[in-house]
Each structure stands twice: as structure tokens, then as C-alpha cells.
Amino acid sequence: MVKYIGKRLLTSIVTVWAVVTIVFFLVRMMPGGPFDGEKTTPEIKAQLNEKYGLDKPVGEQYTIYMKNLLKGDFGKSTKYKGREVLTTIKKSFPNSAKVGMVSIGFSVVAGVLLGIIAALKADKWPDRVCMVLATLGITIPSFVMGTFLIYIFTVELKLLPATGLGKPTNYIMPVIALSGSSMAFITRLTRSKLIDVLKSDYIRTAKAKGLSGKTIIFKHALRNSLIPVVTYLGPLVAGVLTGSFVVEKIFAIPGLGNEFTLSITNRDYTSLLGVTAFYCTLIVTCNLLVDIIYVLIDPRIKLEG
């Protein structure tokens, strides 16, 4: 187990380094700079570039940034004077985490339940209803779903607030908008795997022993059926996080996704890189945990792999 975790940890570190490096140089290749939109004189702009080290060669900038990043220093925003990027992350991420965790929980619970119903009622009307919902969830983008929900439940029916996170009702529409595609994918994944498992020899043996249907489903079949769902948790976190960029903007949620989109619009190099490094570290950590959980759930997997 230690060797397995060590390999996965090394891969995760290399992945974070590669992503941050690629984004660093891509940002530098973008036309313009963080101060091009400012109404300042060339002299003041030159002073700002010198202050943030943007007057140095790109290679030197990269070396300085990576050294500071290893120390936990994400730098200061080039757009907002005196604002530490790490402070922005600490302030904004809890809001993103709240919406994200609720969305992930809703996706898994609803997706697994719909998948079970679809598998047990395969080729019958409950199965068809579940598959229609899954198809809609996959095909409708989160920003379209979010806009539609606001129009129906805020503009027309005036039932739900459209912005902020002040009340529990504020979570309903963002969570639905974020959960659509992931819930649909989990539904299809659970249905497909559960149908295959129910045809297995050991399930026939369990039925022959006279075990009840609930025992067979929840104690024997469902455990193996959930292995692909557990594997999907890593990409699910990534999908929810990247989806939150647009959803947070639509619902005016003061989260890290909103800060990320603002950093792109403002060409805020340090904020963009800092948020990217944080998100990337979070995602690879989730994938690492999923790999470990996957091994614990299915002992047949070789730890040396």
C-alpha cells in the first residue's frame, strides 16, 4: 500500500507542476498585459511591471514564481492593490466548496437511486423515464440550465432567490444546474453495471439460497456496481469545480470560480496562476484518494499497478 501511494503521490506532484508550468507560459503568451487596460502613463506602467517582476525575462519570472509557490506564497494580485492571492482563495473557496459538496452529494445519491430503479425496471416505463432524465442532464449545459431555472423559478414564479448564498433556498438552483450532467452520467453508469452484475453467477447462487431481493441488491450486487461510480468521483470533482466557474457567475455566488473568471477578464496573472495551482492540487488530491478507495473496495486490484 505504501509503495502504491508513493507512486500515485509522485504522479500527482508531477501533474500539478506540469499544469502550473503550462498555464504560466500560456498566460505570458497572451497578447497584452495586466496593466494595458489601465489609464496610466508609460512611466507608471513600467514601474508597475517592475514592481511585479514582469520586466524580467520569462525564464527568470518562472523560476521566481515556482520558488515562491513552493514556500506557499501565491503572490499578490496585479489588479487589486495589496490583495494577497492566498487570502482571496481562503475567502472565496468555502463558498465554492459549499455549493460543490452539496452538488456532488446530490449527484451521487440521486444518480445511484435512479440507476437502481432503471436497472431493476429495465426496458419498462420507469427505466425509460430515468433514461430521458439522464439524456436531458447530459445534453443541457449548466449555464443554459441555470438561466432556464432563473427564468422559471425567479422571474415567472418568484419562488427562489437568484443570487447569493444567504439562505438554504439559494442553493437549490445552482446545485441543480451543477449536478445535471454528473447525475445523468452516474445514473447511466449505475444502471449499466448493475444490470451486468445481476446476471452474474454469484447473484444466481444467492437467489438459489433463498436470499431476499433487498439483501441481494444492497449487500451483494450494489457494492460491485458502485466501483465505477467511486472511480468517477475524481473526474466528478473536476467537473463540478470547472462547471462552477460559469454557474457562480450566473448566480452571483462569491466563490473561487467567480474569482477565476474575473482573473481571466482582468489579465490578473498572479490570481489566475494561484487559483489554477490550487484547483489543480485539489483535483489531483481527490483523484489520489479515489485511487486508494478503489483499491480498498475491490481487493482484486493489484497495489503494484
ZALUM-917335 format. One line per field, with one value per atom (N, C-alpha, C): atom name; residue number from 1; x, y, z. Coordinates in steps of 0.02 Angstrom, whole numbers, always signed. Layout:
! ZALUM-917335
atomo [CA/...] $
num [NUM/...] $
xx [X/...] $
yy [Y/...] $
zz [Z/...] $
END
This chain:
! ZALUM-917335
atomo [N/CA/C/N/CA/C/N/CA/C/N/CA/C/N/CA/C/N/CA/C/N/CA/C/N/CA/C/N/CA/C/N/CA/C/N/CA/C/N/CA/C/N/CA/C/N/CA/C/N/CA/C/N/CA/C/N/CA/C/N/CA/C/N/CA/C/N/CA/C/N/CA/C/N/CA/C/N/CA/C/N/CA/C/N/CA/C/N/CA/C/N/CA/C/N/CA/C/N/CA/C/N/CA/C/N/CA/C/N/CA/C/N/CA/C/N/CA/C/N/CA/C/N/CA/C/N/CA/C/N/CA/C/N/CA/C/N/CA/C/N/CA/C/N/CA/C/N/CA/C/N/CA/C/N/CA/C/N/CA/C/N/CA/C/N/CA/C/N/CA/C/N/CA/C/N/CA/C/N/CA/C/N/CA/C/N/CA/C/N/CA/C/N/CA/C/N/CA/C/N/CA/C/N/CA/C/N/CA/C/N/CA/C/N/CA/C/N/CA/C/N/CA/C/N/CA/C/N/CA/C/N/CA/C/N/CA/C/N/CA/C/N/CA/C/N/CA/C/N/CA/C/N/CA/C/N/CA/C/N/CA/C/N/CA/C/N/CA/C/N/CA/C/N/CA/C/N/CA/C/N/CA/C/N/CA/C/N/CA/C/N/CA/C/N/CA/C/N/CA/C/N/CA/C/N/CA/C/N/CA/C/N/CA/C/N/CA/C/N/CA/C/N/CA/C/N/CA/C/N/CA/C/N/CA/C/N/CA/C/N/CA/C/N/CA/C/N/CA/C/N/CA/C/N/CA/C/N/CA/C/N/CA/C/N/CA/C/N/CA/C/N/CA/C/N/CA/C/N/CA/C/N/CA/C/N/CA/C/N/CA/C/N/CA/C/N/CA/C/N/CA/C/N/CA/C/N/CA/C/N/CA/C/N/CA/C/N/CA/C/N/CA/C/N/CA/C/N/CA/C/N/CA/C/N/CA/C/N/CA/C/N/CA/C/N/CA/C/N/CA/C/N/CA/C/N/CA/C/N/CA/C/N/CA/C/N/CA/C/N/CA/C/N/CA/C/N/CA/C/N/CA/C/N/CA/C/N/CA/C/N/CA/C/N/CA/C/N/CA/C/N/CA/C/N/CA/C/N/CA/C/N/CA/C/N/CA/C/N/CA/C/N/CA/C/N/CA/C/N/CA/C/N/CA/C/N/CA/C/N/CA/C/N/CA/C/N/CA/C/N/CA/C/N/CA/C/N/CA/C/N/CA/C/N/CA/C/N/CA/C/N/CA/C/N/CA/C/N/CA/C/N/CA/C/N/CA/C/N/CA/C/N/CA/C/N/CA/C/N/CA/C/N/CA/C/N/CA/C/N/CA/C/N/CA/C/N/CA/C/N/CA/C/N/CA/C/N/CA/C/N/CA/C/N/CA/C/N/CA/C/N/CA/C/N/CA/C/N/CA/C/N/CA/C/N/CA/C/N/CA/C/N/CA/C/N/CA/C/N/CA/C/N/CA/C/N/CA/C/N/CA/C/N/CA/C/N/CA/C/N/CA/C/N/CA/C/N/CA/C/N/CA/C/N/CA/C/N/CA/C/N/CA/C/N/CA/C/N/CA/C/N/CA/C/N/CA/C/N/CA/C/N/CA/C/N/CA/C/N/CA/C/N/CA/C/N/CA/C/N/CA/C/N/CA/C/N/CA/C/N/CA/C/N/CA/C/N/CA/C/N/CA/C/N/CA/C/N/CA/C/N/CA/C/N/CA/C/N/CA/C/N/CA/C/N/CA/C/N/CA/C/N/CA/C/N/CA/C/N/CA/C/N/CA/C/N/CA/C/N/CA/C/N/CA/C/N/CA/C/N/CA/C/N/CA/C/N/CA/C/N/CA/C/N/CA/C/N/CA/C/N/CA/C/N/CA/C/N/CA/C/N/CA/C/N/CA/C/N/CA/C/N/CA/C/N/CA/C/N/CA/C/N/CA/C/N/CA/C/N/CA/C/N/CA/C/N/CA/C/N/CA/C/N/CA/C/N/CA/C/N/CA/C/N/CA/C/N/CA/C/N/CA/C/N/CA/C/N/CA/C/N/CA/C/N/CA/C/N/CA/C/N/CA/C/N/CA/C/N/CA/C/N/CA/C/N/CA/C/N/CA/C/N/CA/C/N/CA/C/N/CA/C/N/CA/C/N/CA/C/N/CA/C/N/CA/C/N/CA/C/N/CA/C/N/CA/C/N/CA/C/N/CA/C/N/CA/C/N/CA/C/N/CA/C/N/CA/C/N/CA/C/N/CA/C/N/CA/C/N/CA/C/N/CA/C/N/CA/C/N/CA/C/N/CA/C/N/CA/C/N/CA/C/N/CA/C/N/CA/C/N/CA/C/N/CA/C] $
num [1/1/1/2/2/2/3/3/3/4/4/4/5/5/5/6/6/6/7/7/7/8/8/8/9/9/9/10/10/10/11/11/11/12/12/12/13/13/13/14/14/14/15/15/15/16/16/16/17/17/17/18/18/18/19/19/19/20/20/20/21/21/21/22/22/22/23/23/23/24/24/24/25/25/25/26/26/26/27/27/27/28/28/28/29/29/29/30/30/30/31/31/31/32/32/32/33/33/33/34/34/34/35/35/35/36/36/36/37/37/37/38/38/38/39/39/39/40/40/40/41/41/41/42/42/42/43/43/43/44/44/44/45/45/45/46/46/46/47/47/47/48/48/48/49/49/49/50/50/50/51/51/51/52/52/52/53/53/53/54/54/54/55/55/55/56/56/56/57/57/57/58/58/58/59/59/59/60/60/60/61/61/61/62/62/62/63/63/63/64/64/64/65/65/65/66/66/66/67/67/67/68/68/68/69/69/69/70/70/70/71/71/71/72/72/72/73/73/73/74/74/74/75/75/75/76/76/76/77/77/77/78/78/78/79/79/79/80/80/80/81/81/81/82/82/82/83/83/83/84/84/84/85/85/85/86/86/86/87/87/87/88/88/88/89/89/89/90/90/90/91/91/91/92/92/92/93/93/93/94/94/94/95/95/95/96/96/96/97/97/97/98/98/98/99/99/99/100/100/100/101/101/101/102/102/102/103/103/103/104/104/104/105/105/105/106/106/106/107/107/107/108/108/108/109/109/109/110/110/110/111/111/111/112/112/112/113/113/113/114/114/114/115/115/115/116/116/116/117/117/117/118/118/118/119/119/119/120/120/120/121/121/121/122/122/122/123/123/123/124/124/124/125/125/125/126/126/126/127/127/127/128/128/128/129/129/129/130/130/130/131/131/131/132/132/132/133/133/133/134/134/134/135/135/135/136/136/136/137/137/137/138/138/138/139/139/139/140/140/140/141/141/141/142/142/142/143/143/143/144/144/144/145/145/145/146/146/146/147/147/147/148/148/148/149/149/149/150/150/150/151/151/151/152/152/152/153/153/153/154/154/154/155/155/155/156/156/156/157/157/157/158/158/158/159/159/159/160/160/160/161/161/161/162/162/162/163/163/163/164/164/164/165/165/165/166/166/166/167/167/167/168/168/168/169/169/169/170/170/170/171/171/171/172/172/172/173/173/173/174/174/174/175/175/175/176/176/176/177/177/177/178/178/178/179/179/179/180/180/180/181/181/181/182/182/182/183/183/183/184/184/184/185/185/185/186/186/186/187/187/187/188/188/188/189/189/189/190/190/190/191/191/191/192/192/192/193/193/193/194/194/194/195/195/195/196/196/196/197/197/197/198/198/198/199/199/199/200/200/200/201/201/201/202/202/202/203/203/203/204/204/204/205/205/205/206/206/206/207/207/207/208/208/208/209/209/209/210/210/210/211/211/211/212/212/212/213/213/213/214/214/214/215/215/215/216/216/216/217/217/217/218/218/218/219/219/219/220/220/220/221/221/221/222/222/222/223/223/223/224/224/224/225/225/225/226/226/226/227/227/227/228/228/228/229/229/229/230/230/230/231/231/231/232/232/232/233/233/233/234/234/234/235/235/235/236/236/236/237/237/237/238/238/238/239/239/239/240/240/240/241/241/241/242/242/242/243/243/243/244/244/244/245/245/245/246/246/246/247/247/247/248/248/248/249/249/249/250/250/250/251/251/251/252/252/252/253/253/253/254/254/254/255/255/255/256/256/256/257/257/257/258/258/258/259/259/259/260/260/260/261/261/261/262/262/262/263/263/263/264/264/264/265/265/265/266/266/266/267/267/267/268/268/268/269/269/269/270/270/270/271/271/271/272/272/272/273/273/273/274/274/274/275/275/275/276/276/276/277/277/277/278/278/278/279/279/279/280/280/280/281/281/281/282/282/282/283/283/283/284/284/284/285/285/285/286/286/286/287/287/287/288/288/288/289/289/289/290/290/290/291/291/291/292/292/292/293/293/293/294/294/294/295/295/295/296/296/296/297/297/297/298/298/298/299/299/299/300/300/300/301/301/301/302/302/302/303/303/303/304/304/304/305/305/305] $
xx [+42/+0/+44/+98/+142/+174/+197/+228/+177/+117/+63/+48/+40/+25/+83/+144/+203/+205/+189/+188/+134/+75/+20/+35/+68/+85/+136/+185/+236/+203/+158/+122/+81/+50/+10/+52/+110/+155/+179/+197/+219/+162/+101/+43/+32/+34/+24/+79/+141/+196/+187/+166/+157/+101/+45/-12/+7/+38/+57/+107/+155/+205/+173/+129/+96/+55/+16/-26/+17/+73/+118/+141/+164/+190/+135/+77/+21/-3/-5/-26/+22/+87/+137/+133/+106/+100/+38/-8/-68/-51/-85/-70/-91/-51/-66/-36/-52/-27/-78/-64/-112/-125/-80/-88/-105/-118/-132/-199/-246/-311/-313/-259/-258/-244/-279/-268/-209/-150/-89/-38/+12/+66/+113/+152/+201/+250/+267/+314/+285/+221/+189/+180/+163/+155/+221/+275/+341/+358/+338/+350/+310/+248/+206/+235/+259/+291/+353/+390/+450/+431/+377/+354/+334/+301/+277/+326/+384/+435/+419/+374/+355/+404/+452/+503/+562/+563/+617/+605/+656/+647/+597/+560/+508/+536/+595/+626/+640/+664/+678/+613/+561/+496/+470/+478/+454/+491/+557/+597/+577/+569/+549/+480/+434/+365/+363/+398/+397/+430/+483/+515/+467/+432/+384/+325/+304/+248/+265/+326/+347/+347/+355/+353/+282/+233/+163/+145/+188/+175/+145/+80/+46/+52/+84/+93/+35/+41/-11/-46/-109/-149/-120/-117/-94/-150/-211/-269/-291/-292/-316/-256/-240/-180/-180/-124/-114/-151/-190/-229/-187/-178/-142/-187/-159/-197/-220/-177/-195/-254/-256/-313/-377/-373/-432/-457/-410/-429/-462/-433/-462/-531/-542/-606/-659/-640/-689/-703/-652/-661/-715/-723/-777/-846/-860/-924/-930/-875/-874/-880/-847/-848/-918/-953/-1021/-1066/-1066/-1108/-1083/-1017/-988/-1003/-996/-1009/-1082/-1126/-1198/-1213/-1182/-1194/-1168/-1109/-1080/-1124/-1144/-1187/-1253/-1283/-1346/-1337/-1282/-1269/-1262/-1224/-1212/-1276/-1310/-1370/-1424/-1440/-1493/-1474/-1411/-1389/-1391/-1368/-1369/-1441/-1484/-1554/-1589/-1580/-1610/-1581/-1516/-1484/-1510/-1522/-1550/-1621/-1661/-1730/-1729/-1686/-1682/-1660/-1612/-1587/-1639/-1673/-1723/-1785/-1798/-1857/-1834/-1781/-1752/-1804/-1803/-1848/-1921/-1935/-2003/-2007/-2067/-2076/-2034/-2022/-1977/-1906/-1883/-1817/-1815/-1867/-1868/-1870/-1908/-1911/-1842/-1809/-1742/-1693/-1696/-1651/-1665/-1728/-1745/-1714/-1721/-1692/-1617/-1586/-1514/-1491/-1528/-1511/-1516/-1569/-1576/-1520/-1501/-1448/-1381/-1367/-1304/-1303/-1359/-1360/-1369/-1400/-1411/-1352/-1315/-1259/-1281/-1236/-1253/-1275/-1244/-1263/-1332/-1351/-1418/-1469/-1453/-1497/-1505/-1450/-1453/-1496/-1488/-1528/-1603/-1616/-1685/-1717/-1680/-1706/-1721/-1677/-1689/-1752/-1760/-1819/-1884/-1884/-1945/-1959/-1909/-1922/-1911/-1877/-1866/-1908/-1903/-1938/-2013/-2031/-2102/-2138/-2112/-2147/-2128/-2070/-2047/-2044/-2018/-2013/-1943/-1891/-1823/-1780/-1735/-1689/-1637/-1617/-1572/-1499/-1483/-1413/-1396/-1330/-1304/-1313/-1290/-1295/-1321/-1362/-1385/-1432/-1472/-1523/-1515/-1544/-1541/-1573/-1624/-1656/-1611/-1558/-1511/-1472/-1468/-1428/-1464/-1530/-1570/-1552/-1557/-1545/-1472/-1423/-1353/-1337/-1363/-1348/-1378/-1440/-1471/-1432/-1413/-1375/-1308/-1274/-1209/-1214/-1268/-1273/-1301/-1329/-1364/-1325/-1267/-1229/-1199/-1172/-1141/-1193/-1252/-1305/-1326/-1332/-1352/-1300/-1237/-1183/-1183/-1191/-1193/-1254/-1310/-1370/-1356/-1327/-1311/-1259/-1209/-1155/-1182/-1223/-1252/-1298/-1341/-1388/-1351/-1302/-1265/-1229/-1193/-1154/-1199/-1254/-1298/-1333/-1352/-1383/-1334/-1270/-1219/-1209/-1206/-1194/-1252/-1313/-1372/-1374/-1335/-1332/-1275/-1236/-1178/-1198/-1151/-1164/-1176/-1138/-1145/-1212/-1242/-1309/-1360/-1351/-1395/-1390/-1329/-1319/-1354/-1350/-1383/-1458/-1485/-1557/-1576/-1534/-1548/-1547/-1508/-1505/-1565/-1607/-1667/-1659/-1605/-1596/-1648/-1668/-1719/-1690/-1736/-1715/-1675/-1696/-1660/-1589/-1582/-1515/-1470/-1497/-1458/-1436/-1482/-1467/-1417/-1434/-1395/-1333/-1332/-1274/-1224/-1249/-1205/-1196/-1251/-1245/-1222/-1250/-1236/-1164/-1132/-1062/-1017/-1023/-982/-1005/-1069/-1095/-1069/-1052/-1031/-957/-919/-847/-835/-870/-860/-881/-932/-955/-901/-869/-814/-757/-742/-689/-705/-769/-791/-790/-781/-783/-728/-670/-616/-634/-652/-675/-737/-779/-840/-821/-772/-750/-724/-685/-658/-714/-765/-821/-861/-872/-910/-871/-806/-765/-762/-750/-745/-814/-866/-934/-954/-925/-943/-919/-870/-845/-902/-941/-996/-1056/-1072/-1131/-1125/-1066/-1056/-1066/-1047/-1056/-1130/-1167/-1238/-1277/-1262/-1300/-1266/-1215/-1180/-1158/-1127/-1101/-1029/-1013/-944/-895/-887/-844/-780/-739/-674/-681/-734/-746/-758/-794/-807/-742/-699/-634/-590/-596/-556/-576/-641/-663/-644/-647/-626/-552/-512/-439/-422/-461/-450/-469/-527/-551/-503/-476/-432/-359/-344/-274/-232/-263/-230/-187/-124/-80/-73/-57/-43/-106/-163/-226/-244/-236/-252/-208/-143/-97/-109/-123/-134/-196/-250/-313/-304/-267/-254/-215/-163/-122/-164/-207/-249/-299/-333/-382/-349/-292/-257/-236/-209/-189/-250/-305/-366/-390/-390/-415/-371/-304/-260/-262/-273/-280/-343/-397/-460/-450/-415/-402/-359/-311/-268/-310/-353/-396/-443/-468/-512/-475/-412/-372/-363/-351/-342/-408/-463/-528/-547/-529/-544/-511/-449/-413/-445/-466/-496/-563/-601/-666/-658/-610/-600/-530/-522/-457/-424/-461/-433/-382/-385/-338/-269/-218/-150/-123/-97/-71/-8/+25/+86/+72/+6/-11/-7] $
yy [-61/+0/+63/+63/+121/+135/+82/+89/+117/+91/+113/+187/+208/+278/+322/+298/+337/+351/+300/+310/+360/+352/+397/+468/+475/+541/+575/+538/+565/+588/+547/+565/+628/+635/+694/+757/+753/+810/+832/+784/+799/+831/+807/+835/+907/+923/+992/+1037/+1013/+1053/+1066/+1014/+1021/+1070/+1066/+1110/+1183/+1194/+1263/+1291/+1249/+1271/+1290/+1247/+1261/+1325/+1333/+1392/+1455/+1449/+1507/+1534/+1489/+1512/+1531/+1498/+1517/+1587/+1603/+1670/+1722/+1706/+1754/+1763/+1713/+1716/+1755/+1768/+1805/+1876/+1903/+1972/+2021/+2073/+2122/+2103/+2143/+2130/+2152/+2139/+2155/+2230/+2272/+2344/+2382/+2345/+2378/+2416/+2391/+2424/+2483/+2494/+2548/+2615/+2667/+2734/+2767/+2745/+2770/+2789/+2824/+2844/+2785/+2784/+2731/+2724/+2780/+2777/+2738/+2753/+2718/+2644/+2630/+2560/+2522/+2556/+2524/+2511/+2558/+2548/+2489/+2482/+2426/+2360/+2358/+2297/+2278/+2330/+2318/+2293/+2321/+2303/+2229/+2205/+2136/+2089/+2115/+2072/+2054/+2090/+2073/+2102/+2141/+2168/+2120/+2067/+2018/+1968/+1932/+1879/+1827/+1796/+1749/+1691/+1667/+1611/+1629/+1690/+1712/+1722/+1748/+1755/+1687/+1637/+1569/+1541/+1549/+1523/+1555/+1621/+1657/+1635/+1629/+1609/+1540/+1492/+1423/+1418/+1457/+1457/+1484/+1538/+1567/+1519/+1485/+1439/+1381/+1357/+1303/+1325/+1389/+1416/+1432/+1421/+1437/+1509/+1544/+1614/+1616/+1632/+1635/+1703/+1750/+1817/+1863/+1924/+1975/+1988/+2005/+2019/+2079/+2074/+2130/+2179/+2159/+2202/+2241/+2206/+2238/+2250/+2312/+2331/+2302/+2268/+2242/+2178/+2151/+2091/+2028/+1988/+1925/+1874/+1836/+1785/+1731/+1713/+1661/+1683/+1748/+1775/+1770/+1784/+1778/+1707/+1659/+1588/+1567/+1588/+1570/+1599/+1658/+1692/+1665/+1647/+1629/+1554/+1513/+1441/+1410/+1430/+1400/+1405/+1460/+1466/+1417/+1410/+1360/+1290/+1277/+1211/+1192/+1240/+1226/+1204/+1243/+1227/+1162/+1155/+1096/+1031/+1032/+971/+951/+1000/+985/+957/+985/+961/+890/+876/+808/+758/+776/+732/+718/+771/+763/+720/+731/+693/+619/+602/+532/+498/+529/+498/+491/+546/+543/+498/+502/+461/+386/+367/+296/+271/+311/+290/+282/+330/+325/+265/+253/+197/+130/+125/+64/+52/+105/+99/+78/+109/+94/+22/-2/-71/-123/-110/-158/-159/-103/-99/-91/-127/-121/-133/-88/-92/-81/-54/-37/+39/+65/+138/+174/+147/+183/+190/+137/+139/+193/+198/+247/+319/+329/+395/+415/+369/+383/+398/+363/+374/+440/+460/+525/+580/+574/+624/+625/+566/+562/+595/+584/+614/+690/+715/+787/+817/+781/+805/+810/+763/+763/+815/+824/+867/+942/+958/+1029/+1057/+1106/+1136/+1170/+1174/+1202/+1275/+1315/+1385/+1394/+1348/+1350/+1331/+1277/+1255/+1310/+1342/+1396/+1454/+1475/+1529/+1510/+1449/+1425/+1423/+1399/+1395/+1465/+1512/+1581/+1610/+1598/+1624/+1595/+1529/+1495/+1510/+1498/+1500/+1568/+1613/+1680/+1732/+1733/+1785/+1771/+1710/+1694/+1676/+1626/+1602/+1639/+1673/+1711/+1667/+1607/+1560/+1557/+1565/+1556/+1617/+1634/+1690/+1671/+1719/+1705/+1715/+1752/+1768/+1756/+1749/+1743/+1674/+1668/+1604/+1616/+1667/+1685/+1636/+1601/+1555/+1486/+1434/+1367/+1365/+1407/+1407/+1434/+1471/+1496/+1440/+1382/+1327/+1286/+1289/+1243/+1248/+1307/+1315/+1304/+1332/+1318/+1244/+1210/+1138/+1098/+1114/+1079/+1091/+1154/+1172/+1136/+1131/+1098/+1022/+994/+921/+885/+922/+890/+837/+855/+808/+751/+768/+716/+666/+690/+645/+599/+627/+587/+533/+551/+502/+447/+464/+414/+368/+396/+355/+302/+323/+276/+225/+248/+205/+151/+172/+126/+76/+100/+56/+2/+23/-24/-77/-55/-102/-148/-121/-161/-215/-199/-249/-306/-289/-341/-383/-351/-388/-435/-413/-454/-518/-519/-578/-625/-605/-644/-709/-756/-822/-817/-774/-771/-741/-700/-674/-730/-773/-830/-877/-885/-927/-899/-833/-800/-809/-804/-814/-886/-933/-1004/-1020/-983/-993/-964/-928/-900/-832/-797/-730/-682/-634/-586/-540/-510/-465/-406/-377/-319/-338/-397/-420/-430/-460/-472/-406/-358/-295/-253/-241/-192/-222/-288/-318/-347/-373/-408/-370/-356/-328/-255/-215/-143/-126/-165/-149/-152/-205/-209/-159/-143/-95/-24/-9/+59/+72/+20/+30/+81/+78/+130/+199/+202/+266/+297/+255/+280/+305/+269/+290/+357/+370/+432/+492/+480/+535/+587/+564/+611/+658/+630/+674/+713/+686/+721/+786/+782/+842/+893/+870/+915/+947/+906/+932/+984/+971/+1018/+1083/+1077/+1137/+1180/+1149/+1187/+1213/+1174/+1197/+1256/+1259/+1313/+1381/+1383/+1447/+1487/+1455/+1489/+1496/+1443/+1443/+1496/+1504/+1555/+1624/+1633/+1698/+1711/+1660/+1669/+1685/+1650/+1658/+1707/+1743/+1793/+1765/+1705/+1673/+1697/+1724/+1749/+1692/+1648/+1590/+1597/+1544/+1546/+1541/+1508/+1505/+1574/+1615/+1684/+1724/+1713/+1747/+1725/+1662/+1636/+1670/+1676/+1709/+1783/+1815/+1886/+1893/+1846/+1850/+1844/+1804/+1798/+1863/+1890/+1953/+2010/+2012/+2067/+2055/+1997/+1978/+1982/+1959/+1959/+1896/+1901/+1844/+1803/+1837/+1801/+1767/+1801/+1770/+1710/+1716/+1661/+1601/+1613/+1558/+1527/+1570/+1545/+1502/+1524/+1485/+1421/+1424/+1364/+1313/+1336/+1291/+1260/+1300/+1274/+1223/+1239/+1193/+1128/+1134/+1075/+1030/+1060/+1021/+986/+1021/+993/+933/+941/+888/+826/+835/+776/+742/+781/+751/+708/+733/+694/+630/+636/+576/+526/+551/+506/+469/+505/+473/+422/+438/+391/+328/+335/+276/+230/+261/+222/+188/+226/+197/+141/+149/+99/+33/+37/-24/-56/-14/-41/-75/-48/-77/-142/-143/-203/-231/-279/-307/-342/-356/-391/-348/-282/-237/-244/-249/-257/-189/-185/-121/-101/-148/-131/-94/-95/-65/+10] $
zz [+0/+0/+0/+40/+44/-24/-58/-124/-174/-171/-216/-206/-142/-127/-148/-138/-157/-232/-272/-345/-365/-336/-353/-331/-273/-247/-293/-316/-361/-427/-453/-514/-504/-446/-431/-429/-398/-393/-463/-505/-573/-613/-602/-637/-619/-554/-532/-561/-558/-586/-661/-698/-770/-786/-751/-764/-749/-692/-673/-723/-745/-793/-860/-884/-948/-944/-890/-883/-877/-840/-832/-899/-942/-1007/-1056/-1051/-1094/-1077/-1012/-991/-1018/-1016/-1041/-1116/-1151/-1224/-1246/-1200/-1217/-1238/-1289/-1309/-1254/-1247/-1195/-1128/-1078/-1011/-959/-895/-843/-834/-859/-849/-913/-967/-1031/-1030/-990/-987/-939/-901/-852/-887/-863/-890/-854/-873/-841/-894/-872/-918/-927/-981/-992/-935/-903/-847/-788/-771/-715/-732/-795/-816/-809/-827/-820/-747/-703/-632/-605/-629/-607/-631/-693/-719/-678/-658/-617/-547/-519/-452/-449/-501/-502/-538/-556/-588/-659/-692/-760/-812/-788/-833/-842/-802/-806/-863/-885/-936/-910/-956/-937/-897/-916/-880/-807/-796/-728/-689/-722/-689/-666/-709/-694/-633/-632/-577/-511/-512/-451/-428/-476/-457/-427/-456/-431/-362/-351/-285/-232/-249/-202/-190/-244/-238/-192/-195/-150/-77/-66/+2/+25/-20/-3/-17/-54/-72/-142/-147/-211/-244/-210/-238/-224/-251/-243/-309/-305/-364/-401/-467/-508/-523/-505/-519/-457/-400/-339/-293/-281/-244/-174/-158/-90/-73/-121/-105/-118/-66/-72/-107/-155/-190/-142/-94/-46/-3/+14/+52/+13/-52/-96/-98/-103/-105/-40/+17/+82/+92/+64/+73/+26/-35/-87/-90/-76/-86/-42/+21/+61/+29/-6/-40/-98/-136/-190/-162/-105/-76/-52/-24/+0/-58/-111/-169/-201/-205/-237/-200/-134/-95/-98/-94/-100/-168/-220/-288/-298/-271/-277/-239/-178/-139/-175/-202/-238/-300/-336/-397/-383/-330/-314/-289/-241/-212/-265/-300/-350/-408/-430/-487/-471/-411/-392/-385/-353/-345/-412/-457/-524/-562/-553/-587/-562/-497/-469/-495/-495/-520/-594/-633/-705/-716/-676/-685/-665/-609/-585/-629/-663/-707/-780/-798/-865/-920/-969/-1028/-1010/-952/-933/-926/-913/-914/-861/-800/-754/-782/-816/-847/-900/-941/-995/-967/-914/-882/-856/-822/-795/-851/-906/-961/-997/-1000/-1028/-985/-919/-873/-879/-886/-894/-959/-1012/-1077/-1073/-1042/-1034/-992/-939/-895/-930/-976/-1012/-1067/-1101/-1161/-1145/-1088/-1073/-1033/-1059/-1022/-957/-910/-845/-849/-895/-899/-930/-975/-1003/-950/-913/-859/-806/-788/-738/-760/-823/-849/-852/-872/-875/-806/-756/-688/-661/-674/-650/-682/-746/-781/-752/-741/-717/-644/-601/-529/-496/-531/-503/-539/-604/-643/-646/-666/-677/-611/-575/-515/-451/-453/-394/-331/-339/-282/-252/-293/-270/-284/-237/-249/-301/-341/-397/-381/-328/-315/-242/-229/-161/-131/-68/-31/+40/+49/+116/+148/+107/+133/+102/+134/+104/+35/+23/-42/-97/-78/-128/-162/-129/-154/-207/-208/-249/-323/-351/-423/-443/-407/-425/-421/-370/-362/-420/-439/-496/-560/-571/-632/-634/-577/-575/-578/-552/-544/-605/-653/-708/-744/-772/-812/-771/-712/-669/-644/-624/-601/-658/-718/-775/-791/-787/-801/-749/-685/-632/-640/-661/-673/-725/-781/-835/-813/-776/-753/-705/-657/-608/-642/-687/-722/-761/-801/-844/-803/-751/-710/-670/-642/-601/-643/-704/-748/-761/-773/-784/-722/-664/-601/-586/-599/-584/-626/-680/-723/-702/-651/-630/-596/-596/-566/-491/-456/-384/-363/-407/-392/-401/-451/-460/-401/-376/-317/-256/-248/-192/-196/-256/-265/-249/-270/-257/-183/-145/-72/-36/-73/-44/-12/-28/+0/-29/+12/-10/-64/-103/-156/-130/-73/-45/-24/+5/+27/-34/-86/-146/-178/-181/-214/-173/-110/-70/-37/-25/+8/-41/-97/-144/-210/-245/-312/-312/-266/-269/-254/-211/-193/-255/-294/-355/-407/-407/-456/-444/-381/-364/-376/-394/-406/-462/-519/-570/-546/-503/-476/-432/-391/-348/-391/-445/-491/-522/-533/-566/-518/-453/-405/-418/-439/-455/-512/-571/-626/-607/-563/-542/-506/-462/-427/-477/-525/-577/-616/-635/-673/-635/-571/-530/-521/-510/-500/-563/-620/-682/-703/-689/-704/-661/-601/-555/-579/-624/-650/-679/-722/-756/-710/-673/-630/-576/-546/-495/-524/-587/-619/-631/-653/-667/-604/-549/-487/-439/-462/-422/-355/-357/-297/-286/-228/-216/-203/-252/-244/-283/-280/-313/-389/-413/-485/-513/-476/-497/-499/-448/-447/-505/-524/-580/-645/-658/-720/-720/-661/-657/-671/-646/-657/-731/-768/-840/-875/-856/-887/-873/-812/-792/-809/-838/-851/-787/-734/-669/-664/-686/-693/-629/-574/-512/-484/-490/-466/-508/-574/-619/-605/-596/-583/-514/-465/-397/-392/-424/-423/-462/-518/-557/-517/-483/-442/-386/-355/-301/-327/-382/-410/-433/-465/-490/-432/-378/-320/-289/-286/-257/-299/-365/-409/-407/-410/-409/-341/-288/-221/-218/-246/-248/-289/-345/-386/-349/-310/-271/-219/-184/-134/-166/-226/-261/-279/-302/-318/-258/-200/-138/-118/-121/-103/-151/-214/-265/-248/-225/-205/-143/-96/-35/-49/-97/-113/-153/-199/-241/-229/-184/-167/-227/-279/-336/-374/-363/-396/-364/-405/-379/-358/-298/-273/-311/-343/-379/-444/-465/-530/-530] $
END
